[in-house]
Amino acid sequence: MESLVEQRLTKARPVPQDIARRLASQGVHPLLARLLAARGVRDCAEMGTEWRQLIEPARLTQVDHAAQVLADAIEAGKHLLIIADYDCDGATACAVAVRGLRALGASVDFLVPNRFETGYGLSPEVVELAVRHAAGKPDILVTVDNGIASVDGVRVAHEHGMQVVVTDHHLPGDELPDALAIVNPNQPNCGFPSKNLAGVGVIFYVLMALRSEMRSRGHFDAQSQPRLDNLVDLVALGTVADVVRLDANNRLLVTRGLARMRNGQLQPGLRALFAVSGRDPAQATTFDLGFTIGPRINAAGRLTDMTVGIECLTTDDPDHALALARQLDEINQQRRQIESVMRDQAMTAVEDVQASAQQAALCVHHPQWHQGVVGLVASRLKEKYYRPVIAFAQGDDGNWRGSGRSIPDVHLRDVLDLVSKRHPGMILKFGGHAMAAGLTLADGHLQTFETALIDAVVELTGQTRFEPVIETDGSLESGWANVQTAQMLEQQVWGAGFAAPLFQDTFQVAGQRLVGGKHLKLSLVRDRQRFDAIWFNQAEPLAESIEAVYRIAPNVWQSRISLQMIIDAAWPAS
């Protein structure tokens, strides 16, 4: 049986053998020691999950000042308003802020911008909404997961007699807002060792500093102080969903959050989201957070209003939480349908151009596309064509709202910065990270922008095309290819910057059949061992002998646990 699957470029991660041996000598399983050493872990202390091993809040620039400002506000009975963002990180950050500040005695409400009406962050339009908030005009605005670029918004807030505390993790621009305090590990001269905190992580740190400040003022002692660790399930969700790098500090936060979920200690809204997703929180993994729970919250911000997502995460009523979770699940189904149509249209557009193999970057656009879903379309095209992609939808004002996704070779925000400087006035505003960015493009400039984007990518990288390379962990030793190993690996925290193990080996294909009309169910043999395997969304038959890149996972069927291999790529063995 001849395979139609093309060979992919692979590269085994280098393993510092001395570090692997050291980790093994410290009691780490030999396979896990090899995997950790290949990911830069040098000592098992870096895998610590005790709260005392968390980087201390005082190392965040201005966090103590922010704590003093907020403590003064609480003591004076001032009203705080959280200004959130409309993605999962923003929603969880808002929920953590509301729950934590209320536990510490604050009067607090929230406001989340509407993606289609006011745009991102603390814009002047959002400030006007804050002034007219149903709970009354606030005294202090506290941004979460936004604000570092809100120079105009902070100025307008001052004009209305409101002060601002900024908590954010995005990269700053040339000018910082004139806020009472700015807490952001990525702001200039901040010595915080981890630059990878998500927005929810930053506000969690602010709450820890605030609690310490309130304790020093005699509001409570170490025994009577509010517990903040009961918010770490939300911190874990936002951290994973925002795809920030899982360095040691973030892994600690995510590990603690997953532990609470597995022990049944979830916020009612999060428990309800697990229920409507058909997932068991007792078996919670980063996959659940990133691919089942997170998208359901994100869908609200993409299609409607993130208020429903934040309310789901802040309510203490289980019945109300379940009703809101079901609403989020329905919105997510709508999002998937819209995305499917848009993705097909985008793929057709790229194929019509017939230049995808030559261009260093891709732009796709359609005046009728949904602004909230263009980022997902860009992500799908990036995965297929392996190059930066920006997808645009047209707003009611005629301007184009774009969302981009990139590859490790290309820092997308730097590319947009270069384009903006080369073509003043074309990009009305932009922002983002290395791997994702958003922008507003003046109408009539799409073609000029695409040419400028490609030129900027080539100039900054020196490359006109990019080849994807699958990074693997080499061969999985036969003696460790079992369900116990799979369960051990599943208990670890894997994610962005700390990739889940991916192995590469040669197998004989003893059997193959389609299941569900589009998934290839396989029986593989290696070293006289037979393995069950599945390759999702792969219908083409395989050769009798294959080279496969795969993951291992425990598979539960009728109360029985077995090993399953999940194929990521395969081609005929040479």
Rosetta blueprint (number, residue, H / E / L):
1 M L
2 E L
3 S L
4 L L
5 V L
6 E L
7 Q L
8 R L
9 L L
10 T E
11 K E
12 A E
13 R L
14 P L
15 V L
16 P L
17 Q H
18 D H
19 I H
20 A H
21 R H
22 R H
23 L H
24 A H
25 S H
26 Q L
27 G L
28 V L
29 H L
30 P H
31 L H
32 L H
33 A H
34 R H
35 L H
36 L H
37 A H
38 A H
39 R L
40 G L
41 V L
42 R L
43 D L
44 C H
45 A H
46 E H
47 M H
48 G L
49 T L
50 E L
51 W H
52 R H
53 Q H
54 L L
55 I L
56 E L
57 P H
58 A H
59 R H
60 L L
61 T L
62 Q L
63 V H
64 D H
65 H H
66 A H
67 A H
68 Q H
69 V H
70 L H
71 A H
72 D H
73 A H
74 I H
75 E H
76 A L
77 G L
78 K L
79 H E
80 L E
81 L E
82 I E
83 I E
84 A L
85 D L
86 Y L
87 D L
88 C H
89 D H
90 G H
91 A H
92 T H
93 A H
94 C H
95 A H
96 V H
97 A H
98 V H
99 R H
100 G H
101 L H
102 R H
103 A H
104 L L
105 G L
106 A L
107 S E
108 V E
109 D E
110 F E
111 L E
112 V L
113 P L
114 N L
115 R L
116 F L
117 E L
118 T L
119 G L
120 Y L
121 G L
122 L L
123 S L
124 P H
125 E H
126 V H
127 V H
128 E H
129 L H
130 A H
131 V H
132 R L
133 H L
134 A L
135 A L
136 G L
137 K L
138 P L
139 D L
140 I E
141 L E
142 V E
143 T E
144 V E
145 D L
146 N L
147 G L
148 I L
149 A L
150 S L
151 V H
152 D H
153 G H
154 V H
155 R H
156 V H
157 A H
158 H H
159 E H
160 H L
161 G L
162 M L
163 Q E
164 V E
165 V E
166 V E
167 T E
168 D L
169 H L
170 H L
171 L L
172 P L
173 G L
174 D L
175 E L
176 L L
177 P L
178 D L
179 A L
180 L L
181 A E
182 I E
183 V E
184 N L
185 P L
186 N L
187 Q L
188 P L
189 N L
190 C L
191 G L
192 F L
193 P L
194 S L
195 K L
196 N L
197 L L
198 A L
199 G H
200 V H
201 G H
202 V H
203 I H
204 F H
205 Y H
206 V H
207 L H
208 M H
209 A H
210 L H
211 R H
212 S H
213 E H
214 M H
215 R H
216 S H
217 R L
218 G L
219 H L
220 F L
221 D L
222 A L
223 Q L
224 S L
225 Q L
226 P L
227 R L
228 L L
229 D H
230 N H
231 L H
232 V H
233 D H
234 L H
235 V H
236 A H
237 L H
238 G H
239 T H
240 V H
241 A H
242 D L
243 V L
244 V L
245 R L
246 L L
247 D L
248 A H
249 N H
250 N H
251 R H
252 L H
253 L H
254 V H
255 T H
256 R H
257 G H
258 L H
259 A H
260 R H
261 M H
262 R H
263 N L
264 G L
265 Q L
266 L L
267 Q L
268 P H
269 G H
270 L H
271 R H
272 A H
273 L H
274 F H
275 A H
276 V H
277 S H
278 G L
279 R L
280 D L
281 P H
282 A H
283 Q H
284 A L
285 T L
286 T H
287 F H
288 D H
289 L H
290 G H
291 F H
292 T H
293 I H
294 G H
295 P H
296 R H
297 I H
298 N H
299 A H
300 A H
301 G H
302 R H
303 L H
304 T L
305 D L
306 M L
307 T H
308 V H
309 G H
310 I H
311 E H
312 C H
313 L H
314 T H
315 T L
316 D L
317 D L
318 P H
319 D H
320 H H
321 A H
322 L H
323 A H
324 L H
325 A H
326 R H
327 Q H
328 L H
329 D H
330 E H
331 I H
332 N H
333 Q H
334 Q H
335 R H
336 R H
337 Q H
338 I H
339 E H
340 S H
341 V H
342 M H
343 R H
344 D H
345 Q H
346 A H
347 M H
348 T H
349 A H
350 V H
351 E H
352 D H
353 V H
354 Q L
355 A L
356 S L
357 A L
358 Q L
359 Q L
360 A L
361 A L
362 L E
363 C E
364 V E
365 H E
366 H E
367 P L
368 Q L
369 W L
370 H L
371 Q L
372 G L
373 V L
374 V H
375 G H
376 L H
377 V H
378 A H
379 S H
380 R H
381 L H
382 K H
383 E H
384 K H
385 Y H
386 Y L
387 R L
388 P L
389 V E
390 I E
391 A E
392 F E
393 A E
394 Q E
395 G L
396 D L
397 D L
398 G L
399 N L
400 W E
401 R E
402 G E
403 S E
404 G E
405 R E
406 S L
407 I L
408 P L
409 D L
410 V L
411 H L
412 L H
413 R H
414 D H
415 V H
416 L H
417 D H
418 L H
419 V H
420 S H
421 K H
422 R H
423 H L
424 P L
425 G L
426 M L
427 I E
428 L E
429 K E
430 F E
431 G E
432 G E
433 H L
434 A L
435 M L
436 A E
437 A E
438 G E
439 L E
440 T E
441 L E
442 A L
443 D L
444 G L
445 H L
446 L H
447 Q H
448 T H
449 F H
450 E H
451 T H
452 A H
453 L H
454 I H
455 D H
456 A H
457 V H
458 V H
459 E H
460 L H
461 T H
462 G L
463 Q L
464 T L
465 R L
466 F L
467 E L
468 P L
469 V L
470 I E
471 E E
472 T E
473 D L
474 G L
475 S L
476 L L
477 E L
478 S H
479 G H
480 W H
481 A L
482 N L
483 V H
484 Q H
485 T H
486 A H
487 Q H
488 M H
489 L H
490 E H
491 Q L
492 Q L
493 V L
494 W L
495 G E
496 A L
497 G L
498 F E
499 A L
500 A L
501 P L
502 L L
503 F E
504 Q E
505 D E
506 T E
507 F E
508 Q E
509 V E
510 A E
511 G E
512 Q E
513 R E
514 L E
515 V E
516 G L
517 G L
518 K L
519 H E
520 L E
521 K E
522 L E
523 S E
524 L E
525 V E
526 R E
527 D L
528 R L
529 Q E
530 R E
531 F E
532 D E
533 A E
534 I E
535 W E
536 F L
537 N L
538 Q L
539 A L
540 E L
541 P L
542 L L
543 A L
544 E L
545 S E
546 I E
547 E E
548 A E
549 V E
550 Y E
551 R E
552 I E
553 A E
554 P E
555 N E
556 V E
557 W E
558 Q L
559 S L
560 R E
561 I E
562 S E
563 L E
564 Q E
565 M E
566 I E
567 I E
568 D E
569 A E
570 A E
571 W E
572 P E
573 A L
574 S L
